[in-house]
Amino acid sequence: MKIFIRAIGKPHDPQIKKAIDDFSARIGHYYPLEWKIFPAKKITDQHEQMLAESELLLKNIGPDDFLVGLDEHGKQMTSPALAAFIEKQSIQSVKNLIFIIGGAFGLNQHLLKRCNFIWSLSELTFPHQLVRLILAEQIYRACTIIRNEKYHHS
């Protein structure tokens, strides 16, 4: 299984990039990982912007890809539950597990309907740059839980 992270927004902030790169390299010991950051659309209408960004993301997704959309209305999981979720996808021979982070206004309904799972990191609101870092850290943590390594303390 390969893990992809697709996001709308600016490139990684240099202050956060080092940590994201560190966790990405660590994840690479467990699963191949690929990041793709698409620039935000500059459209004044919020609905049109969400639609344009979602269409851009959908163009980069195959019909058999397993999508996890990050959305504030999604289901929350503990770190061990995320580990079980990732392990289940691997066991079920999912080829591409794709985590999607929308733009400033989130993911539109068309893209959310295509998602196999909708996940909320928290009830709190985070800047997109921090969401990327939190996501990378949590995927790494899940990998160590799957392997019963000591990074995560239950």
Backbone bond lengths (Angstrom), bond angles and torsions (degrees), N, CA, C in turn:
res aa  C-N    CA-C-N  psi(-1)  N-CA   C-N-CA  omega(-1)  CA-C   N-CA-C  phi
1 M - - - 1.446 - - 1.529 108.25 -
2 K 1.326 114.99 142.70 1.448 121.07 175.65 1.529 107.76 -116.21
3 I 1.320 116.25 140.98 1.458 121.94 178.72 1.521 108.65 -105.31
4 F 1.329 114.85 132.29 1.451 122.39 176.69 1.523 108.44 -119.81
5 I 1.309 115.96 144.00 1.462 120.95 170.72 1.520 106.14 -122.67
6 R 1.326 114.90 120.54 1.454 122.41 -179.94 1.524 107.52 -115.26
7 A 1.307 116.80 130.50 1.461 120.32 -176.99 1.517 110.48 -141.50
8 I 1.317 114.74 153.04 1.459 122.43 172.72 1.524 106.73 -103.72
9 G 1.320 117.00 134.80 1.461 119.67 176.11 1.508 113.03 144.46
10 K 1.301 114.71 -165.02 1.458 122.24 -179.62 1.525 109.42 -78.00
11 P 1.344 117.37 158.63 1.469 119.22 173.47 1.532 109.88 -57.85
12 H 1.321 115.55 162.78 1.463 120.01 -179.77 1.532 110.53 -53.74
13 D 1.324 115.57 133.46 1.457 121.91 174.10 1.530 107.46 -61.92
14 P 1.341 118.55 134.10 1.465 120.41 -177.44 1.529 113.85 -54.81
15 Q 1.336 117.34 -33.51 1.466 119.68 -179.56 1.526 111.99 -70.75
16 I 1.321 117.14 -27.12 1.467 121.36 -178.74 1.524 110.59 -98.81
17 K 1.328 116.93 -24.44 1.463 122.37 -175.77 1.525 112.58 -55.89
18 K 1.315 117.11 -40.74 1.466 120.20 -178.24 1.536 110.86 -60.13
19 A 1.314 116.93 -43.60 1.469 120.15 179.29 1.529 110.99 -69.06
20 I 1.339 117.20 -41.28 1.465 120.43 177.64 1.527 109.79 -61.56
21 D 1.316 116.82 -44.86 1.464 120.88 178.89 1.526 111.30 -61.92
22 D 1.329 116.60 -39.04 1.464 120.74 178.83 1.529 110.77 -62.50
23 F 1.337 116.70 -50.26 1.466 119.26 179.88 1.530 111.08 -66.26
24 S 1.323 117.19 -35.54 1.467 120.46 178.50 1.527 110.42 -62.55
25 A 1.318 116.68 -43.00 1.469 120.31 178.01 1.522 110.61 -64.00
26 R 1.317 117.15 -39.91 1.467 120.40 178.32 1.525 110.95 -63.87
27 I 1.332 116.80 -43.14 1.469 120.75 178.31 1.522 109.73 -60.12
28 G 1.329 115.92 -35.93 1.462 121.18 -179.38 1.518 114.12 -59.14
29 H 1.316 118.24 -18.24 1.462 121.38 175.68 1.530 111.32 -75.22
30 Y 1.324 117.06 -17.24 1.456 122.57 -177.96 1.532 112.05 -108.86
31 Y 1.328 115.24 -47.19 1.463 122.21 -178.78 1.528 108.40 -140.56
32 P 1.330 117.13 144.01 1.469 117.71 170.67 1.532 109.09 -60.99
33 L 1.320 116.96 140.12 1.460 121.94 -177.36 1.528 109.51 -131.32
34 E 1.319 115.24 136.57 1.462 120.25 177.67 1.522 109.71 -134.86
35 W 1.325 115.99 129.88 1.464 123.37 175.41 1.511 108.89 -100.29
36 K 1.325 116.99 144.39 1.467 122.56 170.73 1.512 106.54 -143.97
37 I 1.328 115.60 118.09 1.463 121.99 179.52 1.539 107.29 -107.91
38 F 1.316 115.81 121.42 1.462 121.45 178.32 1.528 108.36 -100.73
39 P 1.337 117.30 138.32 1.464 118.55 179.27 1.527 111.53 -65.49
40 A 1.325 115.19 144.46 1.469 120.87 177.23 1.519 108.96 -65.41
41 K 1.316 114.94 145.68 1.464 120.67 176.61 1.526 108.67 -78.87
42 K 1.305 116.35 142.97 1.470 122.11 179.33 1.522 108.74 -101.01
43 I 1.323 115.86 75.92 1.462 121.82 -179.20 1.524 106.86 -121.61
44 T 1.330 116.83 133.86 1.468 119.69 -175.56 1.525 112.54 -72.71
45 D 1.320 118.65 -29.49 1.457 121.15 179.79 1.534 109.71 -83.12
46 Q 1.332 117.26 120.48 1.460 122.56 -176.27 1.526 111.61 -57.70
47 H 1.322 117.76 -45.54 1.469 121.35 -178.86 1.526 110.74 -62.14
48 E 1.338 116.56 -44.86 1.465 120.54 179.87 1.530 111.15 -65.36
49 Q 1.330 116.42 -36.86 1.466 119.84 178.40 1.523 110.62 -64.49
50 M 1.337 117.33 -46.57 1.464 120.85 178.54 1.524 110.93 -60.12
51 L 1.321 116.44 -41.94 1.458 121.22 179.86 1.526 110.83 -63.60
52 A 1.318 117.48 -46.91 1.461 121.50 -179.48 1.532 111.32 -62.63
53 E 1.321 116.80 -42.82 1.471 120.17 179.72 1.518 111.26 -67.50
54 S 1.326 116.43 -40.37 1.466 119.80 179.30 1.523 111.21 -66.00
55 E 1.335 117.08 -39.29 1.466 120.36 177.07 1.523 110.72 -63.41
56 L 1.336 116.63 -38.69 1.460 120.73 176.97 1.526 110.62 -61.75
57 L 1.317 116.69 -43.94 1.469 120.31 178.52 1.527 110.96 -65.26
58 L 1.321 117.16 -43.14 1.469 120.96 -178.13 1.527 112.31 -63.46
59 K 1.325 117.55 -31.08 1.458 120.94 178.27 1.529 111.59 -63.80
60 N 1.315 116.61 -20.84 1.463 122.02 -176.89 1.516 112.35 -106.07
61 I 1.333 116.01 24.10 1.461 121.62 -177.81 1.522 108.70 -129.28
62 G 1.326 115.25 132.82 1.459 120.10 178.10 1.517 111.60 -86.81
63 P 1.335 117.25 162.31 1.468 120.86 -177.15 1.533 113.72 -64.49
64 D 1.322 117.56 -25.34 1.468 120.66 -178.75 1.517 113.36 -98.96
65 D 1.328 117.52 0.39 1.465 120.72 -179.87 1.526 109.86 -69.34
66 F 1.324 116.08 142.42 1.461 122.69 177.39 1.519 107.45 -93.93
67 L 1.341 116.27 116.15 1.460 121.05 -174.43 1.515 112.28 -102.58
68 V 1.315 114.81 134.72 1.456 122.43 172.39 1.526 106.19 -118.81
69 G 1.320 116.02 108.26 1.447 120.85 178.87 1.516 110.54 -89.99
70 L 1.326 116.88 128.50 1.459 120.13 175.84 1.520 108.14 -86.44
71 D 1.326 115.44 121.68 1.462 120.74 -174.72 1.523 108.10 -151.91
72 E 1.322 115.85 141.10 1.469 120.13 -177.32 1.529 113.15 -61.63
73 H 1.327 117.94 -19.57 1.461 120.92 -179.16 1.526 112.45 -98.09
74 G 1.326 116.64 7.14 1.456 120.56 -179.36 1.522 111.98 -77.50
75 K 1.317 114.16 -177.49 1.459 121.54 179.20 1.532 109.15 -83.37
76 Q 1.311 115.88 137.88 1.463 120.10 175.63 1.524 109.34 -89.65
77 M 1.325 115.55 150.41 1.467 121.64 179.29 1.523 109.49 -135.20
78 T 1.307 114.88 152.36 1.459 120.36 169.21 1.527 107.94 -79.32
79 S 1.305 117.01 167.45 1.467 120.23 176.86 1.530 111.71 -61.52
80 P 1.356 119.74 -44.19 1.467 118.89 175.99 1.533 112.77 -62.26
81 A 1.337 117.58 -34.47 1.467 119.96 177.45 1.521 110.51 -67.32
82 L 1.332 117.79 -38.67 1.461 120.62 175.95 1.528 110.27 -62.57
83 A 1.316 116.56 -42.10 1.465 120.42 177.81 1.528 110.68 -59.26
84 A 1.330 116.41 -45.85 1.469 120.29 178.84 1.525 110.75 -62.83
85 F 1.325 116.53 -38.57 1.462 122.26 178.94 1.530 110.68 -62.52
86 I 1.322 116.88 -48.88 1.469 120.91 -179.58 1.526 110.17 -65.02
87 E 1.310 116.65 -42.81 1.464 120.10 179.33 1.530 110.84 -62.28
88 K 1.325 116.96 -40.14 1.465 121.05 178.58 1.527 110.67 -60.80
89 Q 1.330 117.40 -43.11 1.462 119.73 179.68 1.528 110.35 -63.79
90 S 1.310 116.32 -38.75 1.460 120.84 179.00 1.528 110.80 -65.08
91 I 1.323 116.66 -44.49 1.468 121.73 -179.87 1.523 110.65 -65.22
92 Q 1.328 116.59 -35.57 1.460 120.81 -179.51 1.529 112.22 -82.06
93 S 1.311 116.04 12.45 1.468 122.91 175.68 1.524 114.35 61.72
94 V 1.334 116.07 33.65 1.463 119.32 171.41 1.526 106.42 -64.44
95 K 1.317 116.25 127.97 1.465 120.15 -178.51 1.520 111.50 -80.34
96 N 1.338 116.43 -46.11 1.462 121.72 -177.94 1.520 109.94 -127.12
97 L 1.319 116.19 116.64 1.462 123.13 174.97 1.527 106.23 -102.47
98 I 1.342 115.64 114.71 1.455 120.14 -173.02 1.524 110.40 -116.13
99 F 1.331 116.01 122.03 1.456 122.82 174.29 1.527 107.11 -96.36
100 I 1.339 116.74 130.26 1.457 121.48 -175.69 1.525 110.53 -118.57
101 I 1.336 115.01 126.64 1.463 122.43 175.62 1.519 107.05 -113.44
102 G 1.320 116.99 117.94 1.462 121.51 -178.56 1.515 112.20 -74.89
103 G 1.312 114.41 -178.21 1.460 121.16 178.54 1.515 111.51 -79.62
104 A 1.304 116.20 -161.20 1.467 122.35 -175.43 1.526 112.93 -58.11
105 F 1.327 116.85 -30.07 1.464 120.09 -178.55 1.527 112.31 -102.32
106 G 1.323 117.51 4.78 1.457 120.87 176.40 1.517 113.06 90.02
107 L 1.334 114.76 -161.27 1.464 122.74 -178.23 1.521 109.11 -100.35
108 N 1.321 116.73 140.44 1.461 117.94 179.28 1.539 110.13 -79.41
109 Q 1.312 115.92 168.16 1.470 121.42 -174.40 1.528 112.52 -62.72
110 H 1.312 117.80 -34.64 1.463 120.58 179.54 1.537 110.52 -60.43
111 L 1.314 116.41 -45.13 1.468 120.39 179.04 1.521 110.99 -70.78
112 L 1.327 117.18 -40.27 1.466 119.66 178.70 1.530 111.39 -60.78
113 K 1.332 116.89 -35.70 1.474 119.87 178.23 1.522 111.20 -67.33
114 R 1.333 117.88 -28.89 1.464 121.69 178.29 1.534 111.66 -75.87
115 C 1.324 116.83 -21.65 1.471 120.78 -178.19 1.529 110.77 -66.68
116 N 1.325 114.79 141.21 1.458 120.73 175.41 1.525 111.06 -81.41
117 F 1.318 115.93 -23.42 1.456 121.69 -179.83 1.523 107.75 -152.45
118 I 1.316 116.31 139.93 1.463 121.15 176.62 1.528 107.16 -116.09
119 W 1.326 115.09 123.43 1.456 122.25 -171.15 1.521 110.33 -120.31
120 S 1.317 115.80 134.40 1.455 122.06 172.89 1.523 107.82 -107.95
121 L 1.319 116.63 123.42 1.463 119.86 177.75 1.528 111.32 -67.12
122 S 1.339 116.32 -33.31 1.453 120.66 -173.80 1.514 109.17 -171.22
123 E 1.311 116.35 163.88 1.459 120.05 171.01 1.526 110.47 -78.78
124 L 1.307 116.94 -12.28 1.464 121.44 177.26 1.523 109.85 -77.96
125 T 1.320 116.86 159.47 1.451 122.35 174.89 1.526 108.21 -102.16
126 F 1.347 116.05 130.51 1.456 121.19 -179.89 1.522 110.09 -120.33
127 P 1.330 117.56 151.64 1.466 119.60 170.67 1.537 109.32 -63.84
128 H 1.323 116.69 148.83 1.464 120.50 -177.04 1.521 112.62 -57.07
129 Q 1.313 117.14 -35.92 1.466 119.79 179.71 1.537 110.52 -62.18
130 L 1.332 116.24 -41.16 1.466 119.31 178.88 1.530 111.41 -71.60
131 V 1.329 117.56 -33.64 1.465 120.07 176.83 1.530 109.20 -58.58
132 R 1.308 116.98 -42.68 1.470 120.38 178.85 1.523 111.29 -60.31
133 L 1.334 115.61 -44.36 1.464 119.74 -179.94 1.533 110.69 -66.51
134 I 1.319 117.22 -45.06 1.465 120.66 179.24 1.521 109.83 -61.13
135 L 1.323 117.11 -43.90 1.464 120.70 179.52 1.523 110.90 -60.91
136 A 1.319 117.33 -47.13 1.467 120.44 179.51 1.531 110.96 -60.77
137 E 1.321 116.26 -43.92 1.472 119.14 180.00 1.518 110.94 -64.31
138 Q 1.328 117.38 -42.13 1.465 120.22 -178.19 1.532 112.26 -69.00
139 I 1.323 117.38 -35.51 1.469 119.13 175.15 1.527 109.53 -65.40
140 Y 1.333 116.50 -43.03 1.470 119.04 176.74 1.525 110.97 -61.40
141 R 1.329 116.81 -45.28 1.461 120.86 178.99 1.530 110.01 -58.50
142 A 1.329 116.75 -42.92 1.468 121.11 178.83 1.525 110.66 -60.21
143 C 1.317 116.55 -41.61 1.466 120.23 179.06 1.528 111.38 -61.05
144 T 1.328 115.92 -41.09 1.472 118.45 -179.98 1.525 110.96 -70.80
145 I 1.311 117.84 -31.95 1.465 121.06 176.66 1.529 109.30 -66.74
146 I 1.326 116.53 -44.54 1.469 121.03 179.17 1.523 110.19 -57.01
147 R 1.315 116.77 -40.27 1.472 121.56 -178.40 1.530 113.13 -89.05
148 N 1.317 116.13 3.22 1.466 121.55 179.85 1.529 111.75 57.45
149 E 1.332 115.89 41.90 1.444 121.47 178.24 1.534 109.43 -93.86
150 K 1.304 117.01 167.60 1.467 120.54 -167.26 1.525 116.10 -85.13
151 Y 1.320 120.39 2.64 1.469 120.85 -178.62 1.521 112.04 -60.64
152 H 1.336 116.99 -44.43 1.462 121.63 -179.10 1.528 109.62 -92.57
153 H 1.321 115.87 131.32 1.460 120.29 178.07 1.505 108.03 -110.90
154 S 1.323 117.67 114.98 1.479 121.44 -177.55 1.500 111.35 -73.37
